[in-house]
Amino acid sequence: PPAQRPATHTDSPTPNSSNMNIEHNSIEPEADIIVILYEIQNSKSHNNNNRIIDLKISKNRNGQTGYCQLLFEPHTNIFKNMY
C-alpha cells in the first residue's frame, strides 16, 4: 500500500486537509473541492439540541475557499443556514 503521510498537528481547533491522513496520490490531488464539516466541542453551540457546525471549504480549484456556520438539527438530520 502507498505510504501515508503523518497528520500535521496544529494548536488551531480548525481542521485542514493536511490534518487528515489522506494518502499521497489519492483523494487530495484528484479532488476539485474538499469540504470539511466539524464542531468545536468546547463551544457553547448547543441550543435546544441543535448544534452549530462549521463548514470549511479547504480546497476549491474553480472558486473561493472559506467557511460558514450551519445550524444542525439532529432530530431531523437537516443543516440550515444560520443567516
TORTORPA-108504 format. One record per residue: x, y, z of N, C-alpha, C in turn. Coordinates in steps of 0.05 Angstrom, whole numbers, plus 5000, padded with zeros to 4 digits. Layout:
<nodes>
NODE  n_east  n_north  n_up  ca_east  ca_north  ca_up  c_east  c_north  c_up
NODE       X        Y     Z        X         Y      Z       X        Y     Z
...
</nodes>
This chain:
<nodes>
NODE  n_east  n_north  n_up  ca_east  ca_north  ca_up  c_east  c_north  c_up
NODE    5017     4976  5000     5000      5000   5000    5017     5025  5000
NODE    5006     5047  4989     5022      5072   4989    5027     5082  5018
NODE    5049     5095  5021     5056      5106   5047    5038     5129  5054
NODE    5030     5131  5079     5013      5153   5089    5031     5173  5101
NODE    5025     5199  5096     5040      5220   5109    5029     5223  5137
NODE    5045     5231  5156     5035      5235   5183    5016     5259  5185
NODE    4997     5258  5202     4979      5280   5206    4994     5304  5217
NODE    4987     5328  5206     5000      5352   5215    4986     5362  5240
NODE    5001     5367  5261     4990      5376   5286    4992     5407  5288
NODE    4970     5420  5294     4970      5448   5300    4954     5453  5325
NODE    4957     5476  5337     4942      5483   5361    4914     5495  5353
NODE    4909     5499  5328     4884      5510   5319    4862     5489  5320
NODE    4838     5496  5330     4816      5476   5330    4804     5472  5303
NODE    4812     5488  5283     4801      5486   5256    4817     5465  5240
NODE    4804     5444  5231     4818      5423   5216    4824     5432  5188
NODE    4845     5421  5176     4853      5425   5149    4855     5398  5135
NODE    4857     5398  5109     4860      5372   5095    4887     5360  5103
NODE    4907     5376  5111     4933      5365   5119    4931     5352  5147
NODE    4910     5357  5162     4906      5344   5188    4896     5316  5185
NODE    4885     5310  5162     4873      5283   5158    4895     5266  5145
NODE    4894     5241  5151     4914      5222   5140    4904     5213  5112
NODE    4906     5232  5093     4899      5226   5066    4924     5215  5052
NODE    4921     5193  5039     4944      5180   5026    4954     5198  5002
NODE    4980     5198  4998     4991      5211   4974    4979     5198  4950
NODE    4977     5214  4929     4966      5204   4903    4938     5192  4905
NODE    4922     5202  4923     4895      5192   4925    4875     5215  4923
NODE    4861     5220  4944     4839      5239   4944    4848     5268  4940
NODE    4867     5277  4956     4874      5306   4956    4883     5316  4929
NODE    4902     5304  4915     4910      5316   4889    4888     5313  4867
NODE    4871     5294  4870     4850      5290   4850    4825     5307  4854
NODE    4820     5315  4879     4796      5329   4886    4795     5357  4874
NODE    4772     5365  4864     4768      5392   4855    4760     5410  4879
NODE    4746     5398  4898     4737      5412   4922    4739     5394  4946
NODE    4747     5405  4969     4747      5390   4994    4732     5406  5014
NODE    4710     5394  5025     4693      5407   5044    4696     5392  5070
NODE    4700     5406  5092     4704      5394   5119    4682     5405  5137
NODE    4667     5387  5149     4647      5394   5169    4658     5387  5197
NODE    4656     5406  5215     4667      5400   5242    4652     5416  5263
NODE    4654     5407  5288     4642      5421   5310    4664     5424  5331
NODE    4667     5448  5342     4686      5453   5363    4672     5444  5389
NODE    4683     5423  5401     4669      5410   5424    4665     5428  5448
NODE    4684     5446  5453     4682      5462   5478    4666     5487  5474
NODE    4655     5491  5450     4639      5515   5446    4611     5512  5457
NODE    4598     5533  5464     4571      5532   5475    4551     5535  5451
NODE    4552     5515  5434     4536      5517   5410    4509     5502  5412
NODE    4505     5488  5434     4480      5472   5437    4457     5490  5446
NODE    4436     5489  5430     4412      5505   5436    4388     5487  5429
NODE    4373     5478  5449     4350      5460   5444    4359     5436  5427
NODE    4381     5424  5433     4393      5401   5420    4403     5407  5392
NODE    4399     5432  5382     4411      5440   5356    4440     5446  5361
NODE    4456     5442  5340     4485      5447   5343    4495     5465  5321
NODE    4515     5481  5327     4527      5498   5307    4551     5482  5296
NODE    4550     5479  5269     4571      5464   5255    4585     5483  5236
NODE    4612     5481  5236     4627      5497   5218    4632     5482  5192
NODE    4629     5495  5170     4634      5483   5144    4658     5498  5132
NODE    4679     5483  5125     4702      5496   5114    4708     5485  5087
NODE    4711     5502  5067     4719      5494   5040    4749     5498  5040
NODE    4764     5477  5043     4793      5479   5045    4807     5478  5018
NODE    4794     5468  4998     4805      5468   4971    4783     5472  4951
NODE    4787     5490  4932     4767      5494   4910    4782     5503  4886
NODE    4785     5486  4867     4801      5493   4843    4787     5514  4826
NODE    4761     5515  4827     4746      5533   4810    4732     5556  4824
NODE    4741     5562  4848     4727      5584   4863    4741     5590  4889
NODE    4726     5603  4906     4737      5612   4931    4737     5590  4952
NODE    4755     5594  4972     4754      5577   4996    4744     5595  5019
NODE    4737     5582  5041     4728      5598   5064    4711     5580  5082
NODE    4696     5593  5100     4680      5577   5118    4654     5592  5124
NODE    4635     5577  5134     4609      5588   5143    4599     5570  5166
NODE    4580     5579  5180     4568      5564   5201    4540     5555  5193
NODE    4533     5531  5201     4507      5519   5196    4495     5510  5222
NODE    4469     5510  5223     4454      5500   5246    4446     5472  5239
NODE    4454     5453  5255     4447      5425   5251    4425     5416  5271
NODE    4404     5405  5260     4382      5395   5276    4384     5365  5276
NODE    4395     5353  5298     4399      5324   5298    4374     5307  5296
NODE    4352     5318  5306     4327      5302   5306    4316     5299  5277
NODE    4324     5316  5259     4315      5314   5231    4338     5309  5211
NODE    4363     5311  5221     4387      5308   5204    4388     5329  5182
NODE    4380     5354  5189     4379      5376   5170    4399     5398  5179
NODE    4414     5408  5159     4431      5431   5163    4416     5455  5152
NODE    4417     5477  5167     4404      5502   5159    4423     5525  5159
NODE    4419     5544  5141     4434      5568   5140    4428     5584  5165
NODE    4448     5595  5178     4443      5610   5203    4435     5639  5198
NODE    4438     5648  5173     4434      5676   5168    4410     5681  5150
</nodes>
